[in-house]
Amino acid sequence: MHTNQLTDTPDDFDELEALLNPKPTPDSDEPDAGEEIDELEALLGEAMADKKLSETVKAARAKAKGGFGLSADDLERIRRWELAKEWLPVANVALFRRYTCHCGFHATLFEGLMLEQKHRHDKHANRWTTQETAQAALPNKTAIRKSNVPLCQRCAASQGYSLVTDIEWEI
């Protein structure tokens, strides 16, 4: 008669443990369960932080709508959140101002660098924000703001005004 007895020897437990929880081999591409849990926890933590930031921004916007002033931190938080979540960069825009005189002469001056953005959800919403430097990955565009002026440097003398003066203002 053959009886099958389970003995409580350490070798038996090691064998059972190995069968229940196989260890990955070094050449295996599959991550172990601990790594998967760590990745899931990191993703969950990131999502929770994003949700908390979203709620903070919503509260700051509600505060602004209620007529209360916002701190510089709140304004910066809203700006960073909108850039990351609501607006997509489209192009770098060099903004120029063209002054055209009634005599036909025009002068074009550089006013600054802008970033053109479109809204993620509203296809009709665009905005332009000032930038210090261009983003290399985006295309470049040029925008010209036009203004008509009654007097320019060419026709000033014919109307009795001299550009030779002792008064100069720096901006």
Buried (B, 14 or more C-beta within 10 A) or exposed (E): EEEEEEEEEEEEEEEEEEEEEEEEEEEEEEEEEEEEEEEEEEEEEEEEEEEEBEEBBEEBBEBBEEEEEBEEEBEEBBEEBBBEEBBEBBBBBBBBBEBBBEBEEBEEEEBEBBBBBBBEEEEEEEBBBEBEEBEEEBEEEEBEEEEEEEEBEEBEEEEEEEEEEEEEEEE
